Amino acid sequence: MTDRGVVVTGLGVVTSIGHSVEPFWRALLAGAVGTGPARTIDLAGLRSDRAGEVLGFDAAPYFRRIAIAGHQRATRLAVAAARMAADDAGVALGEIGERAGIVMGAVVANRPGLEAPYLALRGGAAVELSLDNHDVCLIAEAPAIELGLRGPVLVLPTACAAGNSAIGCAADLIGDGHADVMLAGGVDELSPAMFVMFSQFDSLSPDVLRPFDRDRRGLILSEGAGVVVLESAAHAEARGARIYGRVAGHGNNADAHDMTHPHPDGLGAEVAMRAALSDAGLAADQVDFVCAHGTGTPANDGIEARAIRRVLGDRADHVPVTSIKASLGHCQGAASAIEAVACLLAMRDGVVPPTMNIRTLDPGCPIDVVMDRPRAQRIDVAVNNAFGFGGNISCVIFAK
């Protein structure tokens, strides 16, 4: 085990059910569902018209140093969530200089803004396009400039595992002595191309996302951002910071099986969870809560559930598992970063948020799914799972 001594001192989220941390958390516990017929994106002709949209959000108040004009939606969401997390942590980032940095994960980031102009150009229209504002790196570089971070600045495109990958990477940078404070998380916006791809896969739900349901039909793509502030325990304690929990360990693995389907036996998921527990110096019988990847697709949920059971053994009958994607939709590269925030708030308040929309629990998912309403539960150790295309798997463990 490597004891990195890394703690979480700040949280920031922008989601379809809440535009900041506490409204998001209240809505999640209340069973809010932020998906529905798309209003900001044209999904005509696809297998589903459902999306999880961040509506009515104004990012301008979070841009206090750089101009918001010209920045694409993903960059705006990233800056907003990063600023929220930094303000929540109460840390003077500009004074830390090269000892503070940021790692962000994404699937598409700012690239959706190129799709409509490209189609217009193909149609013969005259289009003025500033390509530099669509660079994926801006989801980390813009928050770094806004907050005065002069340390490591990285973007990890590890598909839908990207948020967790960013948190693990940032924790390692602190643990290895490269930084005292790191922001870490993920962001993505809605992309017409992604909807087309999942429609061709027949993986889009026609109504709601139903993780672990016997009749689950597929996922609903969503957008949002989640960022956490990580600090060395020594740095946080020296300034008297409030601590949500610690990054106890993480495990990263690849199925090396298929570009779009998980290994049928869930080998990658099992290996990543075991690796994360080993990295944390924890045993499976110390796990109090699993925040599942839980996409509502026929393949993922049963495979993940069986992998959880192999790791937890008979305790899988009693360890609460939830998927907040039922409420948010699948936020792509931001998903596991937002789920990390949910893990830390669940630990803070001693409550597991519910998995909504389940009508009949799938008997092929032999785990204790928290359905319909929150469950009071002391949580000292939370496991956060994230799986992505190409077999990218990242598991992060948070502990008190």
VENSULSUL-V412800 format. One record per pair of residues at least 24 apart in sequence whose C-alpha atoms are under 10 Angstrom apart, sorted by the first residue. I is the first residue (numbers start at 1). J is the second residue. Records with the same first field share a line. If there is no record, write none. Layout:
I=J  J
This chain:
1=248  249  276  277  278  279  280  281  282
2=172  175  176  248  249  278  279  280  281
3=175  247  248  249  279  280  281
4=171  172  173  174  175  176  177  232  233  246  247  248  249  280
5=171  174  175  231  232  233  234  235  246  247  248
6=170  171  172  173  174  175  180  181  182  230  231  232  233  234  235  236  245  246  247  248  249
7=171  181  228  229  230  231  232  233  234  235  236  237  241  242  243  244  245  246  247  248  398  399  400
8=89  171  181  182  183  228  229  230  231  232  233  236  241  242  243  244  245  246  247  341  344  398
9=85  86  88  89  90  91  181  228  229  230  231  232  233  236  241  242  243  244  245  246
10=82  83  84  85  86  87  88  89  90  91  183  227  228  229  230  231  241  242  243  244  341
11=81  82  83  84  85  86  87  88  89  183  184  185  226  227  228  229  230  244  337  338  340  341  342  344  345
12=78  80  81  82  83  84  85  86  87  88  89  185  225  226  227  228  229  337  338  341
13=77  78  80  81  82  83  84  85  185  186  187  224  225  226  227  228  334  337  338  339  341  342
14=54  57  59  77  78  80  81  84  187  223  224  225  226  227  334  338
15=52  53  54  55  57  77  81  222  223  224  225  226  328  329  331  334  335  338
16=51  52  53  54  55  56  57  222  223  224  327  328  329  331
17=52  53  54  55  224  327  328
18=54  55  57  224  328
19=54  55  56  57  58  59  77  80  81  224  225
20=80  81  84  85  226
21=81  84  85  88  226  338  341  342  345
22=345
24=328  338  341  342
25=341  342  345  346  353
26=353
27=327  353
28=324  326  327  328  342  352  353  354  355  356  373  374
29=324  327  346  351  352  353  354  355  372  373  374  375
30=353  354  372  373  374
31=324  326  327  353  354  355  356  357  371  372  373  374
32=326  327  328  354  356
33=208  209  324  325  326  327  328  329  356  357
34=208  222  325  326  327  328  329
35=207  208  209  220  221  222  325  326  327  328  329  330
36=206  207  208  220  329
37=206  207
40=190
41=190  191  192  195
42=192  195
43=192  195  196  199
45=196  199
46=195  196  197  198  199  200  202  204
47=195  196  198  199  200  201  202  203  204  205  206
48=195  196  198  199  202  203  204  205  206  207  219  220
49=195  204  205  206  207  220
50=195  204  205  206  207  208  209  219  220  221  222  329
51=190  195  204  205  207  208  219  220  221  222  223  328  329  330  331
52=189  190  220  221  222  223  224  325  327  328  329  330  331
53=189  190  221  222  223  224  328  329  331
54=189  190  222  223  224  225  328
62=143  146
63=142  143  146  147
64=146  147
65=143  145  146  147  148
66=142  143  145  146  147
67=146
68=142
70=130  132  133  134
71=110  132  133  134  138  139  142
72=109  110  111  112  113  133  134  135  138  139  189
73=109  110  111  112  113  134  139  187  188  189  190  223  224
74=106  108  109  110  111  112  113  134  136  138  139  186  187  188  189  190  223  224  225
75=109  110  133  134  135  136  137  138  139  140  141  142  143  187  188  189  225
76=110  138  139  142  143  187  225
77=139  143  186  187  188  189  223  224  225  226
78=104  109  138  139  140  141  142  143  185  186  187  188  224  225  226  227  334
79=138  139  140  141  142  143  144  145  146  147  187  225  227
80=143  146  225  226  227
81=143  185  186  187  224  225  226  227  228
82=139  140  142  143  144  146  147  183  184  185  186  225  226  227  228  229
83=143  146  147  183  227
84=226  227  228  229
85=183  184  226  227  228  229  230
86=147  183  227  228  229  230
87=229
88=228  229  242
89=228  229  230  231  236  241  242  243  244
90=239  241  242
91=181  229  231  236  239  241
92=147  148
93=144  147  148  149  150  181  182
94=144  145  146  147  148  149  150
95=148  149
96=148  149  150  151  179  180  181
97=147  148  149  150  151  179  181
98=148  149  150  151  152  178  179  180  181
99=149  150  151  152  174  177  178  179  180  181  182
100=144  147  148  149  150  151  152  153  174  178  179  180  181  182  183  230  231
101=140  141  143  144  147  148  149  150  151  152  153  154  170  173  174  178  179  180  181  182  183  184  229  230
102=139  140  141  143  144  149  150  151  152  153  154  155  166  167  169  170  179  181  182  183  184  185  227  228  229  230
103=139  140  141  144  152  153  154  155  156  162  163  165  166  167  168  169  170  171  173  182  183  184  185  186  227
104=137  138  139  140  141  143  153  154  155  156  157  162  163  164  165  166  167  169  170  183  184  185  186  187  225  226  227  333  334  337
105=136  137  139  140  154  155  156  157  158  159  160  161  162  163  164  165  166  167  184  185  186  187  188  225  226  332  333  334  335  336  337
106=136  137  139  155  156  157  158  159  160  161  162  163  166  185  186  187  188  189  225  331  332  333  334  335
107=136  156  157  158  159  160  161  162  163  186  187  188  189  194  331  332  333  334  388  389
108=136  157  159  187  188  189  190  191  193  194  332  333
109=134  135  136  137  138  139  155  157  186  187  188  189  190  191  223  332  333  334
110=134  135  136  137  138  139  187  188  189  190  191
111=135  136  188  189  190  191  193
112=188  189  190  191  192  193  194
113=189  190  191  192
114=191
115=191  192  193
116=192
139=186  187  188
140=183  184  185  186  187
143=183
144=183
149=181  182  183
151=178  179  180  181  182
152=178  179  182
153=182  183  184
154=184
155=184  185  186
156=185  186  333
157=186  333
158=333  387  388  389  390  391  392  393  394
159=332  333  334  386  387  388  389  390  391  392  393
160=186  293  330  331  332  333  334  335  336  386  387  388  389  390  391  392  393  394
161=186  252  293  332  333  334  335  336  337  385  386  387  388  389  391  392  393  394  395
162=186  187  332  333  334  335  336  337  386  387  388  392  393  394
163=187  225  226  227  332  333  334  335  336  337  338  339  340  386  394  396
164=250  251  252  333  334  335  336  337  338  339  340  384  385  386  387  393  394  395  396  397
165=250  251  252  333  336  337  386  392  393  394  395  396
166=227  333  336  337  394
167=227  228  229  230  247  250  336  337  340  394  395  396
168=247  248  249  250  251  252  394  395  396  397
169=250
170=229  230  231
171=230  231  232  246  247  248  249  250
172=247  249  250
174=230  231  232  233
175=231  232  233
177=232
179=230  231  232
180=230  231  232  233  234  235  236
181=229  230  231  232  233  235  236
182=228  229  230  231  232
183=227  228  229  230  231
184=226  227  228  229  230  337
185=225  226  227  228  229  333  334  335  336  337  338  340  341
186=224  225  226  227  228  331  332  333  334  335  336  337  338
187=223  224  225  226  227  331  332  333  334  335  336  337  338
188=222  223  224  225  226  331  332  333  334  335
189=221  222  223  224  225  331  332  333  334
190=221  222  223  224  331  332
191=221  222  223
194=221  332
195=220  221
201=260
202=297
203=295  296  297  298  299
204=296  297
205=296  297
207=357
208=296  326  327  329  356  357  358
209=294  295  296  297  324  325  326  327  328  329  330  355  356  357  358
210=294  295  296  297  301  323  325  326  327  329  355  356  357  358  359  360  361
211=292  293  294  295  296  297  298  300  301  302  322  323  324  325  326  355  356  357  358  361  362  365  369
212=294  295  296  297  298  300  301  302  304  305  322  323  355  357  358  359  360  361  362  363  364  365  366  367  369
213=296  297  298  301  302  357  358  359  360  361  362  363  364  365
214=296  298  302  358  359  360  361  362  363  364  365
215=296  297  298  358  359  360  361  362
216=295  296  297  298  299  301  357  358  359  360  361  362
217=295  296  297  298
218=295  296  297  298  299  300
219=294  295  296  297  298  325  326  329  330
220=295  296  297  325  326  328  329  330  331
221=295  325  328  329  330  331  332
222=325  328  329  330  331  332  334  335
223=328  329  330  331  332  333  334  335
224=328  329  330  331  332  333  334  335  337  338
225=331  332  333  334  335  336  337  338
226=331  333  334  335  336  337  338  339  340  341
227=334  337  338  340  341
228=337  338  340  341  344
243=344  348  400
244=341  343  344  345  347  348  398  399  400
245=343  344  345  347  348  380  381  398  399  400
246=344  381  397  398  399  400
247=280  382  396  397  398  399  400
248=276  277  278  279  280  281  282  381  382  383  396  397  398  399  400
249=273  275  276  277  278  279  280  281  282  383  395  396  397  398  399
250=274  275  276  277  278  279  280  383  384  385  394  395  396  397  398
251=275  276  277  278  279  280  385  393  394  395  396  397
252=276  386  387  392  393  394  395  396
253=387  391  392  393  394  395
254=387  388  389  390  391  392  393  394
255=387  388  389  390  391  392  393
256=390  391  392
257=390  391
258=389  390  391
259=388  389  390  391  392
260=388  389  390  391
261=299  300  388  389  390  391
262=299  300  303  304  387  388  389  390  391  392  393
263=299  300  303  304  391
264=299  300  302  303  304
265=302  303  304  306  307
266=300  302  303  304  305  306  307  308  310
267=303  304  307
268=304  307  387  391  392  393  394
269=303  304  305  306  307  308  311  385  386  387  391  392  393  394  395
270=303  304  306  307  308  309  310  311  393  395
271=307  311  393  395
272=385  386  392  393  394  395  396
273=307  308  311  312  383  384  385  393  394  395  396  397
274=308  310  311  312  395
275=394  395  396
276=383  384  394  395  396  397
277=311  383  395  396  397
279=396  397
280=396  397  398  399
282=381  397  399
283=311  312
284=311  312  313  315  316  381
285=311  312  313  314  315  316  319
286=312  315  319  379  380  381  382
287=312  315  316  319  320  379  380  381  382  383  397  398  399
288=315  318  319  320  321  347  377  378  379  380  381  382  383  399
289=316  318  319  320  321  322  343  346  347  351  352  368  377  378  379  380  381  382  383  384
290=316  319  320  321  322  323  343  352  368  369  381  382  383  384  385  397
291=320  321  322  323  324  336  339  340  342  343  352  353  382  383  384  385  386  395
292=321  322  323  324  325  336  339  369  383  384  385  386  387  395
293=322  323  324  325  330  335  336  339  384  385  386  387  388  393  395
294=321  322  323  324  325  326  330  355  385  386  387
295=323  324  325  326  329  330  386  387
296=323  325  326  329  330  358
300=387
301=362  364  365
302=362  363  364  365  366  367
303=364  365
304=365  367  385  387
305=364  365  366  367  368  369
306=364  365  366  367
307=365  366  367
308=365  366  367  385
309=365  366  367  368
312=367
314=366  367
315=367  368
316=366  367  368  369
317=366  367  368  369
318=367  368  369
319=367  368  369  370  377
320=352  353  354  367  368  369  370  371  375  377
321=352  353  354  355  367  368  369  370  371  382  383
322=352  353  354  355  356  367  368  369  370  371  374
323=353  354  355  356  369  370  371  385
324=353  354  355  356
325=355  356
326=354  355  356  357  358
327=354  355  356  357
332=386  388
333=386  388
335=386
336=384  385  386  387  394  395  396
337=384  386
339=384  385  386
340=382  383  384  385  396  397  398
342=384
343=379  381  382  383  384  397  398  399
344=379  380  381  382  398  399  400
346=375  376  377  378  379  380  382
347=377  378  379  380  381  382  398  399  400
348=378  379  380  400
349=376  377  378  379
350=375  376  377  378  379  380
351=375  376  377  378  379
352=376  377  378  379
